[in-house]
Amino acid sequence: MSVTKRPFGTLSTGEAVHCYTISNGMVSVSVLDYGCAIQSILVPDREEHPVDVVLGYDTAADYERGNSSFGAFVGRYANRIAHSRFPLNGRIICLKPNEGDNHLHGVLGKCLFEAETGESSVIFRRTSPAGEEGYPGALDIVVTYSLGRDNALRLDYQVRSDADTVLNLTNHSYFNLSGHDSGSAMEQILRLSASRFTPLGPGSIPTGELRNVEGTPFDFRAPKALGRDIDAGDEQLKMGTGYDHNYVLDAPGLDKPFAVAESGKTGIRMECYTTQPGVQLYTGNFLDGDAALGRGKGGTSYGNREAFCLETQHFPDSPNKPEFPSTLLKAGELFHEVTVYRFRTRL
């Protein structure tokens, strides 16, 4: 096992960004101290050639400029909060709108973190001040990325707040198991152990319903190609121009994968585990609108549906929907969630 560090350019503020690479001799993962972004994941294909299976950029300036959150650690609230406001302890908390009237994801993916390395890990830390983007509470954030000898990349989030607040964190990596520069990912196979999803209303805000996937294009309980039903004419798919929906996981935990994805071209297989109750399946429906268009790794111009995201999370707009799992973080309590992406290759 090894962890190395190298310069990765500077931000518009003049601050230096660094890239840390964790390697176990088979898989290597590169992460940035800017936004805790996963910049690359190299996995051997069936011919033992390394394949980079995540989308990204080659410079710090493009991570600062881009708007697709490639590989970023997302928060304080992953996904959307309707009208950028929610009730808390008898008050209405107003956030900074950043997607029309709504608040989406937050600012953490565009922040610089302090970093230290372990034998097979990188640990990032940041204090998010009280009032940042309107959120109450100062947060002490610890994000740990570690790589095991079993080719499992573990994402560990631990946070404490000095005041009651809401919190929902995820990683926004875009996967293409045929290679980041290989074109459409829609032929790749996904199995997702989720019997329900949260349908969307205006502004891509969940309606509050937990809808059964059976008999709909949203059913991935049996393995199928991501693109098989994506243009089926379903009103929910039309609303998101593809999949961009939160799924309710049947059995969250680290014992069994909630999802398995695979590329027939490379033989690369990814198993996903999480302690969180939901996952956002996003099929990269708006990649051609990225502000750093044409500046992907190696000059790749990423197009729509050339990757997919499995963003483990609590549900969107939970602070306004008490029927959803709570995202309340009480003062002094520990927020702790873990997600694991494990890679294998079929011969």
Sequence and secondary structure as in RCSB ss.txt:
>XXXX:A:sequence
MSVTKRPFGTLSTGEAVHCYTISNGMVSVSVLDYGCAIQSILVPDREEHPVDVVLGYDTAADYERGNSSFGAFVG
RYANRIAHSRFPLNGRIICLKPNEGDNHLHGVLGKCLFEAETGESSVIFRRTSPAGEEGYPGALDIVVTYSLGRD
NALRLDYQVRSDADTVLNLTNHSYFNLSGHDSGSAMEQILRLSASRFTPLGPGSIPTGELRNVEGTPFDFRAPKA
LGRDIDAGDEQLKMGTGYDHNYVLDAPGLDKPFAVAESGKTGIRMECYTTQPGVQLYTGNFLDGDAALGRGKGGT
SYGNREAFCLETQHFPDSPNKPEFPSTLLKAGELFHEVTVYRFRTRL
>XXXX:A:secstr
 EEEEEEEEE TTS EEEEEEEE SS EEEEESBTT EEEEEEE TTS EEE B  BSSHHHHHH SS TT EE 
SEEEEEGGGEEEETTEEEE    BTTBEEE SGGGSB EEEE SSEEEEEEEE TTGGG  S EEEEEEEEE TT
SEEEEEEEEEESS EE B EE   B TT TTS   TTSEEEE  SEEE B GGG B S  EE TTSTT  SS EE
TTSSTTS  HHHHHHTS EEEEE SS BSSS SEEEE TTT EEEEEEESSSEEEEE  TTGGG TTTT BGGG 
   TTS BEEEEES TTGGG TTS   EE TT EEEEEEEEEEEE  
